[in-house]
Amino acid sequence: MRDLLIRGADLCLTMDDAGREIAGCDVLVRGGVVAEVGPGLVAPGAEVVSAAGCLLTPGLVNTHHHLYQTLTRAVPAAQDALLFGWLETLYPIWARFGPEEMFVSAQVGLAELALSGCSLTSDHLYLFPNGARLDDTVAAAREVGLRFHPTRGAMSIGRSQGGLPPDSLVEAEGAILEDCIRVIDAFHDPAEGAMLRVGVAPCSPFSVSRDLMREAAVLARHKGVMLHTHLAENDEDVAYSLERFGCRPGQYAEDLGWTGPDVWHAHCVKLDAGEVALFARTGTGVAHCPCSNCRLGSGIAPVRGMRDAGVKVGLGVDGSASNDAGNLVAEARMAMLLQRVARGADAMSAREALWIATRGGAEVLGRPDCGRIAVGARADLALWDMGGIEAAGSWDRAALLLAGPVRVRDLWVEGRRVVADGRLCTIDLPAVLRRHAELARNLA
């Protein structure tokens, strides 16, 4: 691979340990890794990309998504529902998906993330109708070119057993664990710089048994992979935990082995002070999904309190059926604004929210090699054109979330160009969108 020199960025937000912000910055990339950072670099024979007028940041990191949901945006019957009613409306539609729906929806979701500057994303796929497999989303990520951390989700408690999903969408628990082993063995790469890692992710406390949660944790630790699920998303979620398990969600998680630095939970809107302290003490991570939490009326997660207590927090766009979009810049801005609504204008700065969207997310996903621009880190880089109308008049280029574009100009993942001049350059996006539209019409 030819060396790459990104030359003369107006400002580089490194997100490194020192929090450096470097004006007039160059970045040299060699072999998919950041080789040098600073002004005035010389690299004979390298491909040179001018970054004049631009802000350079690490690629953004998405810690929670359901990529398949790009096919069910703005479904009328689900537009104004709370979480449980929203799920009950959409489960029958999702039950009609197959491998092509999973593949094409993932292509679209990953493309949307890339155009918003995302270089590393997780995905939580917890239903596998009509022959669909995790392999379908893995194939999509390889085509789009993002660094990918899919999780093999599952639902095993159907409506007839007191769960929320229809029985047609649940799986036998033995088969779930067997397929977890299969996808880990087939795809998981534990090496530094890995483009693909796999996690284990039973969907939620209200769709799987305690036994599956416990056995999934044992399996994941035996295989050396991370654990993920939904937790404490709204008041209904907490009430279900109290009624069915006799404890709050945090206690449920701890009792079943679902706390620790290899675990991250999505949402956590309703964690109380004791649960926040538990997560901080155990190194458990949180995927904060502000737009989805607003859309479903779930509430405002106590992110300021989590951060102050030392909890690892990253951002998640969540599925497009509950967010309606998959833009990580918009997500980071919403995270900042909601903490200000809840705690005051000084509760969260634009810089801190962007740190959560980059370095914070990388820490949640166990990727110290990502989320920063520093010598030896992976070359996942986002270049933002600050010459457009969105940033006109801005006095502070680092305040991207206050005044700046929501679409990236250029994006590199492992030093390879994924977005160039605002256009995806790895797949034929117009053709993918045409097929995506056909599939959505068929479902409707």
Secondary structure, 3 states (H helix, E strand, C coil): CCCEEEEEEEEEECCCCCCCEEEEEEEEEECCEEEEEECCCCCCCCEEEECCCEEEEECEEECCCCHHHHHHCCCHHHCCCCHHHHHHHHHHHHCCCCHHHHHHHHHHHHHHHHHCCEEEEEEEECCCHHHCCHHHHHHHHHHHCCEEEEEEEECCCCHHHCCCCCHHHCCCHHHHHHHHHHHHHHHCCCCCCCCECCEEEECCCCCCCHHHHHHHHHHHHHHCCCEEEEECCCHHHHHHHHHHHCCCHHHHHHHCCCCCCCEEEEECCCCCHHHHHHHHHHCCEEEECHHHHHHCCCCCCCHHHHHHHCCEEEECCCCCCCCCCCCHHHHHHHHHHHHHHHHCCCCCCHHHHHHHHHHHHHHHCCCCCCCCCCCCCECCEEEEECCCHHHCCCCCCCCCCCCCCCCCCEEEECCEEEEECCEECCCCHHHHHHHHHHHHHHHC
